[in-house]
Amino acid sequence: MFPYLAKRLLLFIPTLIAVSMIAFGLSGLTPGDAVTAYLQNNPFERSLSKPGDLLDAEKAYRLAAETLHEDLPAFYFSISPKAYPDTLYKVVIKNRREVLEKLIGQYGNWPEIQDYYQSVRALDLQLLGLQDPLDRLALPLKIPLRELYVVSQPAAIQSRLDEMAVALKEDSLLRSALGGAVLDLEKKFESVKSSATPWKLKVPALRWYGLNNQYHAWISHFVVGNFGTSIVNRRPVADKISPALFWTLLLNVSAIILAFLLAVPQGIWAAAKKGGRFDKISSLGLFMLYSLPAFWVGTMLLIFFATREYGMQLFPGPGLGNISSSATFWQKISIAAPHLVLPIICIAYPALAFISRQARGGMVEVLKKDFIRTARAKGVPERRVVWWHGFRNALFPVITLIASVFPAAIAGSVTIEFIFNIPGMGLLTYQSILQKDWPVLFTVLMLGSLLTIVGMLVADVLYAIVDPRVRFK
């Protein structure tokens, strides 16, 4: 058994690596700037309208980028056109890096584009160092200059340069102090356009970065249980997931156990009475039950069984009750138990119908086998034929469902948790999507993938336990 488990685990490693790469790749495609979102109140974006704060905001941005590993190359290697430098990731501020990438995509001459960018930066620093009265006079230069950081179209760049030239013409004092720097910036942009090398965009180049990259930092931390930092409130992702995972597991595991305990006997008995009244009535009832949408059932249960105005208040309303942070495990369970009854029913009833049909279908096939007819011919009581000879062999379809139980248990039910205000994984995932908290979302994706693999392994082991004909070899 142990060699089999070791072999299966070794096969699962490439799968997890592939899933981690997909998750990491998706994180790189997400909209917005993770560093800007991480900084409270977006100080970098605010600094664009407050020039005096620019250097402090840029410093804060770089420190946040180091915390999130956004100052590193994305992967161990990259394959890109030769025009792109292997050090472009060192331009940490994302919107500026994107502008440089677009300029390279248009002209393909990185050395000239780099000189142009450095000229913009040098003039910006020169403007920041001005004293009154030049500082007040330079405002018509500052606005179009800052916009050069975020525009990449030639016409848009030229328009800003023309605005700066007009501002210099209107003030001789400003022209004498900054005219040379503005003229140098114009020459650098003309050099970008005149010395374009578009052929470099058609020549691929392989760059190797080693272990010091974003993916390696992310996956190595994930393996040891460090899931990163939330970009919304700067809390560790593990601290946000742990309480949510507790309530989701409690809710879903209870619902799954309830569904299996009710569905398997019902499905087996319906197969034993195939075509009879019990089989027809139960099949119709389960089909109707399965057709009811969970959000509607949850809303109806909440209205008629947890609201005094419309029905009987047999259960408390949404939420988990007044649970203190110092409450023990059993105290949390006892306080939350009345609140969890209705959501457990909402999660269990669709699984009840599905599992029952699987158990019935597997049992119907088994009851057609020769060994069942032999047992009946020997005079074995029908109950023993069904539960002793048939039941064990009919479990394969049910065991197959176990592979999907684990990820379902951790992913939670977004709709049910939202309706009943249960702070579980489903509600956390929903809130993270709204807040664009990508580290939390991709951690949930990885955990779900991991538990899917665990579920498949458990199902394989149960196959061999249930049926002696299945061997670990």
C-alpha atoms as one frame of an Amber mdcrd trajectory, in Angstrom:
protein
   0.000   0.000   0.000   2.750   2.480   0.919   4.635   2.109  -2.400   1.317
   2.721  -4.174   0.613   5.865  -2.144   4.167   7.117  -2.706   3.832   6.550
  -6.452   0.501   8.374  -6.589   1.889  11.294  -4.593   4.834  11.575  -6.963
   2.405  11.702  -9.882   0.436  14.438  -8.152   3.460  16.735  -7.809   3.588
  17.694 -11.528  -0.150  18.343 -11.416   0.197  20.718  -8.479   3.113  22.478
 -10.142   1.054  22.949 -13.302  -1.903  24.297 -11.303   0.382  26.651  -9.367
   1.798  28.007 -12.622  -1.687  28.565 -13.999  -2.765  30.327 -10.789   0.366
  32.485 -10.807  -0.111  33.281 -14.482  -3.691  34.360 -13.852  -2.517  36.602
 -11.015  -0.276  38.395 -13.505  -3.241  38.970 -15.838  -5.499  40.498 -13.201
  -6.467  44.126 -13.812  -5.208  46.973 -11.693  -2.032  47.488  -9.708  -1.578
  45.226  -6.682   0.982  47.587  -5.115  -1.279  50.619  -5.422  -4.149  48.619
  -3.914  -1.868  47.501  -1.100  -1.024  51.088  -0.191  -3.799  52.489   1.945
  -5.748  55.332   0.340  -3.598  54.956  -2.813  -0.866  57.470  -1.820   0.982
  57.031  -5.098  -2.020  57.953  -7.231  -2.809  60.843  -4.878   0.747  62.166
  -5.313   0.101  62.872  -8.989  -1.982  65.867  -7.913   0.371  66.759  -5.026
   3.829  67.133  -6.571   5.600  67.771  -3.289   4.726  64.260  -2.084   6.015
  62.467  -5.176   9.377  61.255  -3.846   7.872  60.033  -0.577   5.075  58.276
  -2.461   7.538  56.605  -4.828   9.579  55.396  -1.864   6.461  53.960  -0.222
   5.545  52.303  -3.525   8.950  50.618  -3.813   8.820  49.380  -0.223   5.349
  47.908  -0.838   6.583  46.322  -4.083   9.430  44.656  -2.172   6.932  43.319
   0.367   4.800  41.823  -2.425   7.878  40.692  -4.427   6.709  42.857  -7.323
  10.274  44.168  -7.734  11.457  40.771  -9.061  11.200  39.144 -12.505   8.053
  37.091 -12.929   9.535  33.636 -13.582  12.773  31.676 -13.790  13.163  32.646
 -17.446  11.408  34.607 -20.150  11.161  34.410 -23.924  10.500  37.796 -25.469
  11.596  39.865 -28.480  15.191  40.986 -28.451  14.054  44.616 -28.282  12.927
  44.203 -24.666  15.714  44.426 -22.061  16.137  41.786 -19.359  16.103  44.493
 -16.666  12.760  46.124 -17.447  11.286  44.650 -14.246  13.520  47.049 -12.296
  11.160  49.851 -13.310   8.989  48.994 -10.312   6.093  51.411 -10.784   3.683
  49.437 -12.927   2.062  52.140 -15.063   5.494  53.549 -15.993   6.788  50.101
 -16.887   3.725  49.487 -19.053   4.354  52.757 -20.918   7.958  51.719 -21.584
   6.769  48.325 -22.838   4.368  50.039 -25.240   7.105  52.358 -26.509   9.402
  49.383 -27.102   6.554  47.635 -28.920   6.284  50.655 -31.257   9.957  51.475
 -31.897  12.055  48.529 -30.700  15.042  50.717 -29.661  15.417  50.369 -25.899
  18.636  52.451 -25.497  16.983  55.546 -26.982  13.743  54.923 -25.074  15.754
  54.589 -21.859  17.491  57.918 -22.544  14.104  59.544 -23.150  12.709  58.132
 -19.891  15.776  59.259 -17.938  15.378  62.763 -19.377  11.772  62.878 -18.203
  12.895  61.696 -14.785  15.786  64.207 -14.598  13.525  67.129 -15.516  10.947
  65.981 -12.963  13.573  65.932 -10.207  14.786  69.349 -11.323  11.270  70.741
 -11.029  10.892  69.257  -7.549  14.026  71.100  -6.448  12.852  74.529  -7.548
  12.295  77.285  -5.000   9.821  80.144  -5.141   9.120  82.045  -7.313  10.243
  79.504  -9.951   8.277  76.746  -8.243   4.993  78.598  -8.771   5.908  79.560
 -12.320   6.770  75.941 -13.210   3.250  74.577 -12.617   2.366  74.674 -16.372
   5.417  72.447 -16.926   4.755  69.989 -14.114   1.337  68.794 -15.250   2.242
  67.792 -18.852   5.600  66.423 -17.665   3.955  64.072 -15.130   1.583  62.947
 -17.846   4.570  61.786 -19.924   4.979  58.960 -17.399   1.642  57.462 -18.428
   1.205  58.218 -22.161   2.797  56.189 -24.956   1.157  57.339 -28.182   3.463
  59.601 -30.242   0.750  62.216 -30.777  -0.024  62.352 -27.043   3.656  62.697
 -26.136   4.182  65.439 -28.709   1.128  67.283 -27.391   2.622  67.377 -23.869
   5.968  68.529 -25.207   4.231  71.322 -27.133   2.432  72.415 -23.945   5.774
  72.629 -22.171   7.288  74.635 -25.039   4.401  77.135 -24.919   4.870  77.532
 -21.143   8.549  78.347 -21.658   7.803  80.929 -24.336   5.435  82.786 -22.025
   7.972  83.190 -19.176  11.590  84.248 -19.770  12.701  83.435 -16.232  11.404
  79.885 -16.545  12.928  79.582 -20.028  16.372  80.577 -18.803  16.233  78.053
 -15.931  14.671  75.034 -17.667  14.801  75.704 -21.391  17.865  73.563 -21.955
  16.383  70.547 -20.136  13.098  70.768 -22.061  14.974  71.080 -25.357  17.062
  68.012 -24.459  13.865  66.064 -23.706  12.440  66.996 -27.120  15.651  65.848
 -28.823  15.556  62.536 -26.964  12.008  61.869 -28.145  12.949  62.746 -31.725
  15.838  60.296 -31.423  13.402  57.579 -30.337  11.335  58.110 -33.472  14.200
  58.514 -35.916  16.306  55.540 -34.801  13.566  52.894 -34.531  14.657  49.270
 -34.920  11.429  47.314 -35.469  13.354  44.239 -36.647  14.372  43.547 -33.058
  10.699  42.896 -32.268  10.798  39.860 -34.563  13.890  38.225 -33.053  13.199
  36.078 -29.946  15.572  36.081 -26.993  15.808  33.788 -23.967  16.593  35.371
 -20.588  17.431  33.414 -17.425  16.760  34.991 -14.027  17.474  32.159 -11.584
  15.621  31.514  -8.340  15.199  35.157  -7.392  11.809  35.634  -9.053   8.166
  36.211  -8.104   6.938  32.670  -8.775   9.698  31.008  -6.758   9.108  33.362
  -3.829   5.356  32.694  -3.978   5.436  28.902  -4.307   8.238  28.423  -1.737
   6.267  30.452   0.807   3.046  28.621  -0.059   4.639  25.216   0.606   5.511
  26.240   4.181   2.060  27.711   4.842   2.836  31.370   4.140   0.081  32.338
   1.689   1.109  35.953   1.298  -0.471  39.222   2.379  -3.914  40.579   1.622
  -3.681  43.661  -0.563  -6.879  45.055   0.996  -6.079  45.209   4.711  -2.450
  43.967   4.824  -3.361  40.972   6.970  -1.689  37.623   6.276  -3.887  35.585
   3.939  -3.691  32.638   6.347  -5.257  34.774   9.101  -8.205  35.599   6.825
  -8.678  32.058   5.562  -8.369  30.177   8.894 -11.637  31.341  10.547 -13.502
  31.189   7.233 -12.226  27.654   6.611 -13.375  26.566  10.078 -16.988  27.584
   9.488 -17.063  26.302   5.903 -15.732  22.898   6.935 -18.193  22.692   9.824
 -21.092  23.658   7.567 -20.217  21.555   4.521 -18.898  18.456   6.289 -22.086
  18.328   8.385 -24.201  18.690   5.246 -22.204  16.050   3.348 -22.412  13.523
   6.205 -26.152  14.133   6.494 -26.605  13.723   2.739 -24.663  10.438   2.609
 -26.426   8.988   5.660 -29.838   9.664   4.113 -29.094   9.196   0.416 -27.201
   5.901   0.348 -29.824   3.794   2.209 -32.611   5.464   0.228 -30.875   4.773
  -3.099 -30.098   1.151  -2.187 -33.647   0.474  -1.053 -35.092   2.145  -4.171
 -32.926  -0.142  -6.336 -34.049  -3.203  -4.390 -37.675  -2.150  -5.011 -37.064
  -1.072  -8.598 -40.300  -0.198 -10.360 -42.272  -0.304  -7.118 -44.210   2.443
  -5.431 -41.352   3.481  -3.141 -38.958   3.743  -6.092 -41.358   5.844  -8.158
 -42.366   8.170  -5.322 -38.818   8.682  -4.072 -37.466   9.246  -7.595 -40.143
  11.852  -8.317 -39.617  13.542  -4.961 -35.844  13.679  -5.337 -36.131  14.965
  -8.897 -38.393  17.788  -7.748 -36.111  18.510  -4.793 -33.050  18.648  -7.007
 -34.825  21.074  -9.353 -35.342  23.675  -6.634 -32.631  26.378  -6.714 -30.676
  26.601  -3.470 -30.919  30.402  -3.225 -34.733  30.222  -3.410 -34.959  27.401
  -0.851 -32.588  29.272   1.457 -34.631  32.454   1.195 -37.902  30.616   1.849
 -36.489  28.782   4.864 -35.159  32.035   6.237 -38.500  33.800   5.778 -40.832
  31.103   7.088 -38.712  29.494   9.801 -36.524  32.351  11.070 -38.880  35.344
  10.812 -41.811  35.874  13.157 -43.708  38.169  10.781 -44.137  35.528   8.044
 -43.997  32.199   9.798 -42.644  30.396  12.828 -39.384  31.598  14.318 -38.074
  28.110  15.030 -34.491  29.103  14.272 -32.484  32.285  14.833 -31.799  34.673
  11.994 -28.718  35.027   9.797 -25.241  35.084  11.253 -23.591  32.921  13.883
 -24.750  34.591  17.054 -22.694  36.496  19.583 -19.424  34.530  19.588 -16.563
  36.146  21.490 -12.998  35.909  20.270 -12.016  34.017  23.442 -14.689  31.319
  23.035 -13.510  27.718  23.020 -14.201  25.280  20.183 -17.252  23.727  21.828
 -18.579  27.120  22.922 -18.462  28.284  19.300 -20.254  25.122  18.194 -22.996
  25.425  20.826 -23.657  29.095  20.035 -23.596  28.683  16.260 -25.444  25.326
  16.037 -29.006  26.785  15.907 -27.884  29.209  13.182 -26.373  26.419  11.066
 -29.411  24.117  10.839 -31.098  25.877   7.916 -27.923  26.410   5.837 -26.945
  22.749   6.378 -30.344  21.711   5.011 -29.874  23.992   1.977 -26.474  22.472
   1.174 -27.510  18.882   1.908 -30.684  18.560  -0.153 -29.133  18.887  -3.655
 -26.387  16.430  -2.641 -29.035  14.124  -1.196 -30.803  13.843  -4.543 -27.608
  13.380  -6.554 -25.983  10.810  -4.244 -29.224   8.856  -4.015 -29.468   8.536
  -7.804 -25.832   7.406  -7.993 -26.348   4.794  -5.271 -29.523   3.552  -6.916
 -27.876   3.278 -10.343 -24.904   1.367  -8.956 -27.143  -1.015  -7.007 -29.403
  -1.706  -9.992 -26.385  -2.844 -11.993 -25.059  -5.015  -9.162 -28.412  -6.759
  -8.625 -28.197  -8.019 -12.222 -24.940  -9.882 -11.580 -24.629 -13.656 -11.498
 -23.448 -13.840  -7.893 -26.668 -12.076  -6.783 -28.798 -14.615  -8.646 -26.715
 -17.408  -7.111 -27.258 -16.024  -3.611 -30.999 -15.822  -4.170 -31.057 -19.339
  -5.622 -29.415 -20.600  -2.431 -32.278 -19.132  -0.425 -30.361 -16.246   1.157
 -32.843 -13.728   2.629 -33.443 -10.710   0.403 -32.257  -8.242   3.038 -28.942
 -10.104   3.315 -28.629 -10.291  -0.476 -29.090  -6.547  -0.763 -26.984  -5.331
   2.161 -24.335  -8.059   2.432 -23.717  -9.162  -1.143 -24.913  -6.159  -3.159
 -24.225  -3.076  -1.074 -20.461  -3.387  -0.943 -20.160  -3.861  -4.696 -22.526
  -0.970  -5.407 -20.381   1.598  -3.610 -18.106   2.411  -6.552 -20.259   5.264
  -7.951 -20.664   6.667  -4.437 -16.928   6.439  -3.719 -16.238   8.317  -6.943
 -18.206  11.248  -5.517 -15.759  11.494  -2.599 -13.144  12.962  -4.945 -15.379
  16.025  -5.338 -16.355  16.252  -1.670 -13.043  17.687  -0.463 -12.831  20.708
  -2.791 -16.540  21.371  -2.271 -15.984  21.356   1.475 -13.296  24.019   1.273
 -14.772  26.143  -1.507 -17.999  26.543   0.393 -21.345  27.610  -0.958 -21.200
  31.262  -1.951 -24.962  31.675  -2.279 -25.901  29.956   0.983 -23.180  31.645
   2.999 -24.223  35.012   1.573 -27.935  34.481   2.311 -27.343  33.258   5.862
 -24.384  35.598   6.483 -22.007  32.757   7.360 -18.398  34.077   7.350 -17.024
  31.067   5.470 -14.873  30.486   2.420 -17.713  31.162  -0.010 -18.464  34.588
   1.464 -14.734  35.342   1.737 -14.252  34.450  -1.939 -17.191  36.643  -2.952
 -15.866  39.599  -0.952 -12.339  39.079  -2.300 -13.651  39.217  -5.874 -15.438
  42.497  -5.160 -12.355  43.926  -3.440  -9.940  42.461  -6.040  -7.986  40.779
  -3.266  -6.146  38.422  -5.629  -3.769  36.759  -3.093  -6.786  35.409  -1.195
  -8.492  34.187  -4.377  -5.486  32.339  -5.716  -4.795  30.763  -2.334  -8.342
  29.373  -2.361  -7.717  28.089  -5.910  -4.539  26.297  -4.842  -6.129  24.798
  -1.735  -9.082  23.607  -3.800  -6.745  21.946  -6.304  -4.770  20.307  -3.516
  -7.896  18.900  -1.896  -9.180  17.642  -5.253  -6.029  15.561  -5.565  -6.386
  14.360  -1.977  -9.976  13.368  -2.735  -8.864  11.338  -5.755  -6.247   9.555
  -3.645  -8.771   8.748  -0.908 -11.201   7.429  -3.523  -8.511   5.123  -4.971
  -7.718   3.743  -1.525 -11.398   3.177  -0.745 -11.816   1.275  -4.025  -9.247
  -1.265  -2.862 -10.761  -1.497   0.619 -14.297  -2.058  -0.650 -13.494  -4.504
  -3.466 -10.768  -7.139  -2.898 -10.419  -7.501  -6.673  -8.847  -4.031  -6.809
  -5.200  -4.161  -5.864  -2.824  -1.303  -5.076  -0.531  -2.592  -7.773
